[in-house]
Amino acid sequence: MAEVKLENVHKRFGGAEVIHGIDLTIRNGEFVVLVGPSGCGKSTLLRMIAGLEDISDGTISIGGRVVNDLEPRERDIAMVFQSYALYPHMNVERNMSFSMTLRKERPEKIRQAVEGAAASLELRPYLERLPKALSGGQRQRVAMGRAIVRRPKVFLFDEPLSNLDAQLRVQMRTEVRKLHQRLEGTSVYVTHDQVEAMTMADRIVVLDKGRIAQSGTPLELYDRPANRFVAEFIGSPAINLFPCDVKGGRVFLASGNGAVDIGPTTTAEERIELGVRPEHLKPVESGGLPGTVQVIENLGAETYVILNAAGRDVCWRIAGRPQVSVGDRMQLGFDPAHMHFFSTASGARL
């Protein structure tokens, strides 16, 4: 394993800059997830670490060695792609051992490496099969096995689970995490799925238009988002956002039936936004935000209740099965310990 360090890294395609001065240190043995919407630069950043994209400015070092001018094969990294990238004419054993064969490793060393990886990934019964005879999950495990046998300093994952069905994705993200813990390697994982990021990462790096919007543990980002973008991106269902006015040192939310007094504030801004996670809403008898139940989504252990309130859809999440019906009128209150305020102008946390 090795530390990966990016210092003032830029990437330009012609006159368009897509990565804007990224500074990031990924510690030895850390599992870091790069997450963000399509086009935010996360895959480009991963490919620059791998050496598949040149950097325009800045430096990238792996294990204390600057790798800007090194070919991918010289960086001691292994990459797992979304498309598996298996050789269709080779069986599982040959796919996994191919890189070691190219390096002319001893046959005994190759056999031991393949057997160890196959055992850890439960692939021993499939070593003689061709990729076409495997399921999607088995193919992805072969792709990971091929990376494992190389014993690289850094593992790079480029949306490896996006081609799998929902149930298999849940299973495979557990397998990837267990694999990381067993190998004690340094891993950089790219995904657009914030649920994958929340469940797998030691640390999440949220990218927005080629810049780091926030970096921290999953719960740090969930409990204290640095800006509106992170608040909206992290969390499922998404955070509820309400435009508010500041008058006389207090925050008011327009409800359609008057203004709801949220409480005192010290901000000098006149227009701010209130963010409340769905699980931090609660029914109140009076003084809350009035709304009408539109949709009820029963998930068994918990329920999502979608209300029309303040002219927008508001999601309330509750454990169990509340006694509400479509068309019911109710009021929702806000937990003062779990309110987030953002600048309407800049989006920054207040």
C-alpha positions as CSV (number, residue, x, y, z in Angstrom):
1,M,0.0,0.0,0.0
2,A,1.1,3.6,-0.5
3,E,0.0,7.2,0.0
4,V,-1.4,9.0,-3.1
5,K,-0.9,12.7,-3.2
6,L,-2.3,15.2,-5.7
7,E,-1.0,18.8,-5.5
8,N,-2.6,21.6,-7.5
9,V,-3.7,19.2,-10.2
10,H,-5.3,20.7,-13.3
11,K,-6.7,19.1,-16.5
12,R,-7.5,21.0,-19.7
13,F,-9.0,19.7,-22.9
14,G,-8.1,22.4,-25.4
15,G,-9.3,25.7,-23.9
16,A,-11.8,24.0,-21.5
17,E,-10.5,23.4,-17.9
18,V,-12.3,20.4,-16.3
19,I,-10.1,19.9,-13.2
20,H,-9.4,23.1,-11.3
21,G,-6.4,22.8,-8.9
22,I,-7.2,19.7,-6.9
23,D,-5.3,19.2,-3.7
24,L,-5.9,15.7,-2.1
25,T,-3.9,13.3,0.0
26,I,-5.1,9.6,0.2
27,R,-3.5,8.0,3.2
28,N,-1.9,4.5,3.4
29,G,-4.6,1.9,3.5
30,E,-7.5,4.4,3.1
31,F,-10.6,3.7,1.1
32,V,-11.5,7.0,-0.6
33,V,-14.6,7.4,-2.8
34,L,-14.8,10.1,-5.4
35,V,-18.4,10.9,-5.9
36,G,-20.4,13.5,-7.9
37,P,-22.8,13.9,-10.8
38,S,-21.9,13.1,-14.4
39,G,-19.4,15.5,-15.8
40,C,-17.9,16.6,-12.4
41,G,-14.4,15.2,-13.2
42,K,-14.2,12.1,-11.0
43,S,-13.3,9.6,-13.7
44,T,-10.9,12.0,-15.3
45,L,-9.2,12.4,-11.9
46,L,-9.0,8.7,-11.5
47,R,-7.5,8.2,-15.0
48,M,-4.9,10.8,-14.2
49,I,-3.8,8.9,-11.1
50,A,-3.7,5.8,-13.3
51,G,-1.6,7.5,-16.0
52,L,-4.3,7.0,-18.6
53,E,-4.7,10.8,-18.9
54,D,-1.9,13.4,-18.9
55,I,-2.2,16.2,-16.3
56,S,-2.0,19.8,-17.5
57,D,-0.4,21.2,-14.3
58,G,0.5,20.0,-10.8
59,T,2.0,16.8,-9.5
60,I,0.8,13.3,-8.6
61,S,2.9,11.1,-6.3
62,I,2.4,7.5,-5.3
63,G,4.4,6.2,-2.3
64,G,6.4,9.4,-2.2
65,R,7.5,9.1,-5.9
66,V,6.2,11.7,-8.5
67,V,4.6,9.7,-11.3
68,N,3.7,12.5,-13.7
69,D,5.9,11.1,-16.5
70,L,5.6,7.4,-15.7
71,E,3.6,5.0,-17.9
72,P,0.6,3.2,-16.2
73,R,2.5,-0.1,-15.9
74,E,5.3,1.7,-14.0
75,R,3.0,3.2,-11.3
76,D,2.4,-0.1,-9.5
77,I,-1.4,0.4,-9.6
78,A,-4.3,-1.9,-10.6
79,M,-7.5,-0.7,-12.1
80,V,-10.9,-2.3,-12.1
81,F,-13.2,-1.0,-14.9
82,Q,-17.0,-0.8,-15.3
83,S,-16.9,-3.0,-18.4
84,Y,-14.8,-5.8,-16.7
85,A,-12.4,-5.8,-19.7
86,L,-11.9,-9.6,-19.7
87,Y,-10.3,-11.5,-22.6
88,P,-13.2,-13.5,-24.0
89,H,-10.9,-16.3,-25.4
90,M,-9.2,-16.9,-22.0
91,N,-10.6,-18.8,-19.1
92,V,-10.8,-17.3,-15.6
93,E,-7.4,-18.6,-14.6
94,R,-5.6,-17.2,-17.6
95,N,-7.4,-13.9,-17.3
96,M,-6.3,-13.5,-13.7
97,S,-2.7,-14.6,-14.4
98,F,-2.2,-12.8,-17.6
99,S,-0.3,-9.7,-16.2
100,M,2.0,-12.0,-14.2
101,T,2.7,-14.2,-17.3
102,L,3.6,-11.0,-19.3
103,R,6.1,-10.2,-16.5
104,K,7.5,-13.7,-16.8
105,E,6.9,-14.6,-13.2
106,R,7.7,-18.1,-12.0
107,P,4.9,-20.6,-12.7
108,E,4.7,-21.5,-9.0
109,K,4.4,-17.9,-8.0
110,I,1.6,-17.3,-10.6
111,R,-0.3,-20.4,-9.4
112,Q,-0.1,-19.4,-5.8
113,A,-1.3,-15.9,-6.5
114,V,-4.2,-17.0,-8.7
115,E,-5.3,-19.7,-6.1
116,G,-5.2,-17.2,-3.3
117,A,-7.2,-14.6,-5.2
118,A,-9.7,-17.2,-6.4
119,A,-10.2,-18.5,-2.9
120,S,-10.8,-15.0,-1.4
121,L,-13.3,-14.2,-4.2
122,E,-15.0,-17.6,-4.2
123,L,-13.9,-18.2,-7.8
124,R,-12.3,-21.7,-7.5
125,P,-15.1,-23.6,-9.1
126,Y,-15.0,-21.3,-12.2
127,L,-11.3,-21.2,-13.0
128,E,-11.8,-23.2,-16.2
129,R,-14.8,-21.3,-17.5
130,L,-14.7,-18.6,-20.2
131,P,-16.2,-15.2,-19.4
132,K,-19.3,-15.8,-21.5
133,A,-20.2,-18.7,-19.1
134,L,-20.2,-16.4,-16.0
135,S,-22.8,-14.1,-14.5
136,G,-22.2,-10.3,-14.3
137,G,-21.1,-10.6,-10.6
138,Q,-18.7,-13.4,-11.3
139,R,-17.1,-11.5,-14.2
140,Q,-16.6,-8.5,-11.9
141,R,-15.0,-10.7,-9.3
142,V,-12.6,-12.0,-12.0
143,A,-11.7,-8.4,-12.9
144,M,-11.0,-7.8,-9.2
145,G,-9.0,-11.0,-9.0
146,R,-6.9,-9.9,-11.9
147,A,-6.1,-6.8,-9.9
148,I,-5.4,-8.7,-6.7
149,V,-2.8,-11.0,-8.1
150,R,-0.6,-8.1,-9.1
151,R,-0.3,-7.0,-5.4
152,P,-0.2,-3.3,-6.4
153,K,0.4,-0.3,-4.2
154,V,-3.0,1.2,-5.1
155,F,-6.3,-0.2,-6.3
156,L,-8.4,2.1,-8.6
157,F,-12.1,1.3,-9.2
158,D,-14.0,3.1,-12.0
159,E,-17.7,2.6,-11.3
160,P,-17.2,-1.2,-11.2
161,L,-20.8,-2.0,-10.1
162,S,-22.8,0.2,-12.4
163,N,-23.6,-2.7,-14.8
164,L,-25.0,-5.0,-12.1
165,D,-28.6,-5.3,-10.9
166,A,-29.7,-3.8,-7.6
167,Q,-29.4,-6.9,-5.5
168,L,-26.0,-7.8,-6.9
169,R,-24.7,-4.3,-6.3
170,V,-25.5,-4.5,-2.6
171,Q,-23.7,-7.9,-2.4
172,M,-20.7,-6.7,-4.4
173,R,-20.1,-3.5,-2.5
174,T,-19.9,-5.6,0.6
175,E,-17.4,-7.9,-1.2
176,V,-15.3,-4.9,-2.4
177,R,-15.2,-3.5,1.2
178,K,-14.2,-6.9,2.7
179,L,-11.5,-7.3,0.0
180,H,-10.0,-3.9,0.9
181,Q,-9.9,-4.7,4.6
182,R,-8.3,-8.1,3.9
183,L,-5.6,-6.8,1.6
184,E,-5.0,-3.6,3.7
185,G,-4.4,-1.7,0.4
186,T,-5.0,1.9,-0.6
187,S,-8.1,2.2,-2.7
188,V,-9.6,5.0,-4.8
189,Y,-13.2,4.3,-5.9
190,V,-15.3,6.3,-8.3
191,T,-19.1,6.3,-8.4
192,H,-22.0,8.5,-9.1
193,D,-24.1,6.6,-6.5
194,Q,-24.0,8.3,-3.2
195,V,-25.4,5.2,-1.4
196,E,-22.3,3.3,-2.5
197,A,-20.2,6.2,-1.3
198,M,-21.9,6.3,2.1
199,T,-21.7,2.5,2.7
200,M,-18.2,1.9,1.5
201,A,-15.9,4.8,2.2
202,D,-13.5,5.7,4.9
203,R,-13.7,9.2,3.4
204,I,-15.8,10.7,0.7
205,V,-14.6,13.4,-1.7
206,V,-17.5,15.2,-3.3
207,L,-16.6,16.8,-6.7
208,D,-18.6,19.6,-8.3
209,K,-17.5,20.9,-11.7
210,G,-13.9,19.8,-11.3
211,R,-13.5,21.2,-7.7
212,I,-13.7,19.5,-4.3
213,A,-17.0,20.6,-2.7
214,Q,-16.2,18.8,0.5
215,S,-14.1,16.0,1.9
216,G,-14.8,14.0,5.0
217,T,-16.2,10.8,6.5
218,P,-19.7,9.8,5.3
219,L,-21.4,10.9,8.6
220,E,-19.5,14.2,8.6
221,L,-20.9,15.0,5.1
222,Y,-24.3,13.8,6.1
223,D,-24.5,15.6,9.4
224,R,-22.7,18.8,8.5
225,P,-22.7,19.5,4.7
226,A,-20.4,22.4,3.8
227,N,-22.8,23.8,1.2
228,R,-26.2,23.3,-0.5
229,F,-24.7,21.1,-3.3
230,V,-23.3,18.5,-0.8
231,A,-26.5,18.6,1.3
232,E,-28.6,17.8,-1.8
233,F,-26.2,15.2,-3.2
234,I,-25.5,13.2,0.0
235,G,-28.5,11.4,1.5
236,S,-31.4,9.3,0.2
237,P,-34.2,10.5,0.2
238,A,-32.7,13.9,-0.5
239,I,-32.8,16.7,2.0
240,N,-35.8,19.0,2.0
241,L,-34.9,22.6,1.2
242,F,-37.1,25.7,1.9
243,P,-36.5,29.3,1.0
244,C,-36.7,31.6,4.0
245,D,-36.7,35.3,4.8
246,V,-34.7,36.9,7.6
247,K,-36.6,39.8,9.3
248,G,-35.7,41.4,12.6
249,G,-33.1,38.7,13.5
250,R,-35.5,35.8,13.0
251,V,-36.0,33.3,10.2
252,F,-39.4,32.9,8.6
253,L,-40.6,30.3,6.1
254,A,-43.5,31.2,3.9
255,S,-46.1,28.4,4.1
256,G,-49.0,29.7,2.0
257,N,-51.0,30.3,5.1
258,G,-48.7,32.9,6.6
259,A,-45.1,32.6,7.8
260,V,-43.7,29.9,10.1
261,D,-41.3,31.3,12.6
262,I,-38.2,29.1,12.5
263,G,-36.2,30.9,15.2
264,P,-33.5,33.5,15.8
265,T,-30.4,34.0,13.6
266,T,-27.3,36.2,13.5
267,T,-26.9,36.2,9.7
268,A,-26.9,39.5,7.9
269,E,-28.4,37.9,4.7
270,E,-32.0,38.6,3.9
271,R,-32.6,35.4,1.9
272,I,-31.4,32.0,3.1
273,E,-32.5,28.4,2.7
274,L,-33.4,25.9,5.4
275,G,-32.4,22.3,4.9
276,V,-34.0,19.5,6.9
277,R,-33.4,15.7,6.4
278,P,-36.6,13.7,6.0
279,E,-36.1,11.8,9.2
280,H,-35.8,15.1,11.2
281,L,-39.3,16.2,10.4
282,K,-42.0,15.4,13.0
283,P,-45.8,15.9,13.2
284,V,-46.9,18.8,15.5
285,E,-50.3,20.0,16.6
286,S,-49.7,23.7,15.8
287,G,-47.0,26.1,14.8
288,G,-45.6,23.8,12.1
289,L,-45.5,23.7,8.3
290,P,-49.0,22.7,7.0
291,G,-49.2,20.2,4.2
292,T,-51.4,17.7,2.4
293,V,-50.3,14.0,2.1
294,Q,-49.9,13.2,-1.6
295,V,-48.0,9.9,-1.7
296,I,-47.2,7.2,0.8
297,E,-44.3,4.8,0.1
298,N,-44.3,1.8,2.4
299,L,-40.9,0.1,2.5
300,G,-41.7,-2.3,5.4
301,A,-39.3,-1.2,8.1
302,E,-39.8,2.5,7.3
303,T,-42.2,4.7,5.4
304,Y,-41.8,7.8,3.2
305,V,-44.7,10.3,3.3
306,I,-44.6,12.9,0.5
307,L,-46.6,16.0,1.3
308,N,-47.4,19.1,-0.7
309,A,-46.3,21.9,1.6
310,A,-45.2,25.5,0.9
311,G,-45.8,24.9,-2.8
312,R,-43.3,22.0,-3.0
313,D,-43.0,18.3,-2.4
314,V,-41.7,17.6,1.1
315,C,-40.5,14.1,2.2
316,W,-41.0,12.9,5.8
317,R,-39.3,9.6,6.7
318,I,-40.5,7.6,9.7
319,A,-39.7,4.2,11.1
320,G,-42.6,1.8,11.0
321,R,-46.0,2.6,9.5
322,P,-47.7,5.9,10.5
323,Q,-51.4,6.1,10.6
324,V,-51.8,8.6,7.7
325,S,-53.7,8.4,4.4
326,V,-53.5,10.3,1.1
327,G,-55.4,13.6,1.4
328,D,-54.8,14.0,5.1
329,R,-53.9,17.5,6.3
330,M,-51.1,17.7,8.9
331,Q,-48.4,20.0,10.2
332,L,-44.7,19.2,10.3
333,G,-42.2,20.7,12.8
334,F,-38.5,21.0,12.6
335,D,-35.9,19.5,15.0
336,P,-33.8,22.5,16.1
337,A,-30.7,20.3,16.5
338,H,-30.9,19.1,12.9
339,M,-31.6,22.3,10.8
340,H,-29.1,23.4,8.2
341,F,-29.0,26.9,6.8
342,F,-27.4,27.9,3.5
343,S,-26.8,31.2,1.7
344,T,-29.3,31.6,-1.2
345,A,-26.6,33.6,-3.1
346,S,-23.5,31.4,-2.7
347,G,-24.9,28.1,-1.4
348,A,-22.4,28.1,1.5
349,R,-23.4,26.8,4.9
350,L,-24.3,29.5,7.4
